[in-house]
Amino acid sequence: DDFLWKKESAPVLTFPVLNGDTLHIHQNLNGTQSEELGSADGLHTTVWEAAIAMYLYILREESRHPKCWRGKRVLELGSGTGLVGLTLASLGAEVVLTELSSALPLLSYNAQINDFSSSSNGNCLNNNKNANANESEFQNNEDETSHPEFNNGSACKVCELEWGVPLSADMISFIHGDGDGMKKFDIVVGADIIYDEVLFEPLKSTLNQVCSVGTEVYLCRLQRGTDPSKSQRFYDDLNHIGIDMKRILVGGGLSNDKTKNMIHDEEDDELFADYRKLTDQKQSFELLRGCRI
């Protein structure tokens, strides 16, 4: 599809956000843009359609409920190019963007070029002896002990996180607090990270570790031609660990398929129309929300 190839191979895509700013998301498909942006191997080098759907949903909710994301502590799993996490950061959330080590250069670059100070958090996310070497960190003039911040005052960190690997003591302290009161992630997000059954168990393990009671989870996936029962089994597995996922949006494809018995309003239809305009995607997406109980 010429439209999709043009989008996926573009050096940079722009996404307006509600505060009048624009996010510039660089891509590195096939390593054609720059070796400095890291490995071109893997799925992290381009903006996927599910990330665009979640971007639109985040902006829609901000319009409905102003400042609803401000001050929220957010963890993004499988950040890729960073569109979802950086959208939340632009709206005032404190975001930790995570990826595999090979994806960190591009992710950190996108945080930096959008005037969002990017920092790594040591090896806080993994018990990985090489984590410090794998961290991608941009030099700046701030004191090493300071908290880099976005223009709107929200902190941002870019870290390596491999699903299924036990969290380090530093990360557990970061989530649960160190005597100064409970600290947890208010929200965990992931766009197009549910596509391979092999990843379901390690992803569930990581969600089990990072989600505290009350943590909201948002997952978005493209409805490709795979067996839908596979993803449903994953959602059922999350329910068994206390994360009850419910579909809140299904649609957006050229056929605008919608799940039976799911109520959609005019704003949903507008979101679906914007999704089709931005992606020209034939498949619909599904967006789920859950909460750890």
C-alpha positions in Angstrom: 0.0 0.0 0.0 1.6 3.2 -1.2 0.0 5.3 1.6 1.2 3.1 4.3 4.7 2.8 2.9 4.9 6.6 2.5 4.0 7.0 6.2 6.3 4.3 7.5 9.3 5.3 5.5 9.0 9.1 6.2 12.0 10.4 8.2 9.6 12.3 10.6 5.9 12.5 11.3 4.2 15.4 13.0 1.4 15.1 15.6 -0.4 18.2 17.0 -1.2 18.2 20.7 -3.8 20.2 22.5 -1.6 22.8 24.1 -0.7 24.2 20.7 2.6 22.3 20.3 3.5 19.7 17.8 5.3 16.4 18.4 7.9 15.5 15.8 8.4 11.8 15.8 11.4 10.5 13.9 11.4 7.1 12.3 14.3 5.0 11.2 12.9 2.3 8.9 15.6 0.0 7.6 18.2 2.3 9.2 17.8 4.7 6.3 17.7 7.9 8.4 20.8 7.7 10.6 23.1 5.2 12.2 23.0 7.4 15.3 19.3 6.4 15.8 20.3 2.9 16.6 19.5 -0.5 15.1 17.0 -0.8 12.3 16.3 -4.3 13.3 13.0 -4.9 15.1 9.6 -3.2 15.3 10.5 0.0 17.1 11.6 2.1 14.1 8.3 3.2 12.8 5.0 4.6 14.3 2.4 1.8 14.3 -1.3 2.4 13.7 -2.3 1.3 17.2 -0.1 4.1 18.7 -1.9 6.6 16.5 -5.2 5.3 17.8 -4.1 5.7 21.4 -2.7 9.1 20.6 -6.1 10.2 19.4 -7.8 8.6 22.4 -5.5 10.5 24.8 -6.2 13.8 23.1 -10.0 13.1 23.1 -10.0 12.3 26.8 -8.0 15.5 27.5 -10.7 17.5 25.6 -13.4 15.8 27.6 -11.7 16.1 30.9 -9.1 18.9 30.9 -5.9 18.1 32.8 -7.0 14.5 33.3 -3.4 13.3 32.6 -1.6 16.0 34.5 0.6 14.8 37.3 -0.1 11.1 36.6 2.9 8.7 37.0 2.9 6.8 33.7 4.9 3.8 32.5 4.9 3.0 28.8 5.8 -0.6 27.8 7.2 -1.1 24.3 7.4 2.6 23.6 8.9 2.2 20.2 9.2 5.7 18.7 7.6 7.2 21.9 4.5 8.8 20.4 2.1 7.6 23.1 4.3 8.4 26.1 5.4 11.7 24.7 1.8 12.7 24.0 1.0 12.0 27.7 4.1 13.9 28.8 3.1 16.9 26.7 -0.2 17.0 28.7 1.6 17.0 32.0 2.1 13.4 32.9 5.4 12.1 34.5 6.3 9.4 32.1 8.9 6.6 32.0 9.4 5.4 28.4 10.8 1.8 28.2 12.1 -0.3 25.4 14.8 -2.9 24.7 18.3 -1.6 24.6 18.5 -1.6 20.7 15.5 0.8 20.6 16.8 3.3 23.2 18.7 5.6 20.8 15.7 6.4 18.7 13.4 6.7 21.7 15.7 9.0 23.5 16.3 11.1 20.4 12.5 11.7 20.0 12.3 12.7 23.6 15.1 15.2 23.1 14.2 16.8 19.8 10.7 17.5 21.2 12.3 19.6 23.9 11.6 17.0 26.5 14.8 16.4 28.5 15.6 12.7 28.4 17.4 10.9 31.2 18.1 7.3 32.0 17.4 6.0 35.4 20.5 3.8 35.9 19.7 0.1 35.8 16.6 0.6 37.8 14.3 -1.4 35.5 16.2 -4.7 35.1 18.5 -6.9 37.1 20.8 -6.6 34.0 24.5 -6.2 34.7 25.0 -4.5 31.4 22.0 -2.1 31.8 24.2 1.0 32.4 26.1 0.3 29.2 22.8 -0.1 27.3 21.2 3.1 28.5 20.9 5.8 25.9 21.4 9.2 27.5 21.8 12.6 26.0 24.3 15.1 27.4 23.0 18.3 28.9 24.1 21.0 31.2 22.0 20.0 34.1 23.5 18.8 37.3 23.5 15.0 37.4 21.4 15.0 40.6 18.7 17.2 39.1 15.4 16.0 37.7 15.2 16.7 33.9 11.8 18.1 33.2 9.5 18.8 30.3 8.6 22.4 29.5 5.3 21.9 31.5 7.2 20.6 34.5 6.7 16.9 34.2 9.7 14.6 34.5 10.6 12.1 31.8 12.9 9.1 31.8 14.0 6.7 29.1 14.9 3.3 30.4 15.6 -0.3 29.2 13.0 -2.8 30.2 12.9 -6.4 29.1 9.6 -8.1 29.8 9.7 -11.1 32.1 12.9 -10.0 33.8 12.7 -9.5 37.6 12.7 -5.8 38.6 15.6 -4.5 40.5 15.4 -3.3 44.1 15.7 0.3 42.9 12.7 -0.1 40.6 10.6 -1.7 43.2 11.4 1.2 45.6 10.5 3.6 42.8 7.1 2.0 42.4 6.2 1.3 46.0 8.0 4.0 47.9 10.9 4.3 50.3 9.4 5.6 53.4 8.2 8.9 52.0 4.8 7.6 51.2 3.5 5.2 48.6 4.7 5.7 45.1 3.2 3.7 42.2 2.4 4.1 38.6 -1.0 5.5 38.2 -1.2 4.4 34.6 0.5 1.7 32.4 0.1 2.0 28.7 1.1 -0.1 25.7 0.3 0.2 22.0 0.5 -2.7 19.7 2.4 -4.9 22.1 -0.1 -7.8 22.0 0.8 -9.3 18.6 2.8 -12.5 19.4 1.8 -15.3 21.7 5.4 -15.8 22.7 5.4 -12.4 24.4 2.2 -12.9 26.4 3.7 -14.7 29.4 6.7 -12.3 29.9 4.4 -9.3 29.3 1.9 -10.6 31.9 4.8 -11.1 34.4 6.0 -7.5 33.9 2.5 -6.1 34.3 2.1 -8.1 37.5 5.2 -6.5 38.8 4.7 -2.9 37.8 0.9 -2.6 38.5 -0.1 -1.8 42.1 -3.6 -1.7 43.4 -5.4 1.1 41.6 -3.1 1.2 38.6 -5.0 1.7 35.4 -3.9 -0.2 32.3 -4.5 0.9 28.7 -3.7 -1.4 25.8 -4.4 -0.9 22.2 -3.9 -3.4 19.4 -4.7 -3.6 15.7 -7.2 -6.2 14.7 -5.0 -8.1 12.2 -6.0 -11.4 10.6 -4.9 -13.4 13.6 -7.1 -15.6 15.8 -8.9 -13.1 18.2 -9.3 -15.9 20.8 -5.5 -15.7 21.4 -5.6 -12.1 22.6 -8.7 -12.8 24.6 -6.9 -15.6 26.4 -4.2 -13.0 27.3 -6.9 -10.7 28.7 -8.3 -13.6 30.7 -4.9 -14.3 32.1 -4.6 -10.7 33.2 -7.9 -11.0 34.9 -6.5 -13.9 36.9 -3.8 -11.6 38.3 -6.3 -8.9 39.2 -6.2 -6.8 36.1 -9.7 -6.8 34.6 -9.5 -5.6 31.0 -12.6 -4.2 29.2 -12.9 -3.1 25.6 -13.8 0.6 25.5 -13.3 1.3 21.8 -13.5 -1.0 18.8 -13.6 0.3 15.2 -11.7 2.7 12.9 -11.1 0.4 9.9 -12.3 1.3 6.4 -15.3 -0.9 7.1 -15.7 0.8 10.5 -16.3 -2.5 12.1 -17.8 -2.2 15.6 -18.3 -4.8 18.3 -21.9 -5.8 18.8 -23.5 -4.5 22.0 -20.8 -1.8 22.3 -22.3 1.7 22.4 -20.4 4.4 20.4 -21.2 8.1 20.4 -20.5 10.8 17.9 -17.1 11.6 19.4 -16.1 7.9 18.9 -17.1 8.2 15.3 -15.0 11.3 14.9 -12.1 9.5 16.5 -12.5 6.6 14.0 -12.7 9.1 11.1 -9.5 10.8 12.3 -7.8 7.4 12.6 -8.7 6.4 9.0 -7.5 9.8 7.8 -4.1 9.4 9.5 -3.6 5.7 8.7 -5.7 4.6 5.8 -5.8 1.4 7.7 -8.2 -1.3 6.6 -8.2 -3.1 9.9 -10.0 -1.8 13.0 -8.3 -1.4 16.3 -9.4 -2.3 19.8 -8.6 -0.2 22.9 -8.9 -1.7 26.3 -8.9 -0.3 29.8 -8.4 -2.1 33.1 -7.5 -1.5 36.7 -5.5 -3.6 39.2 -7.7 -4.7 42.1 
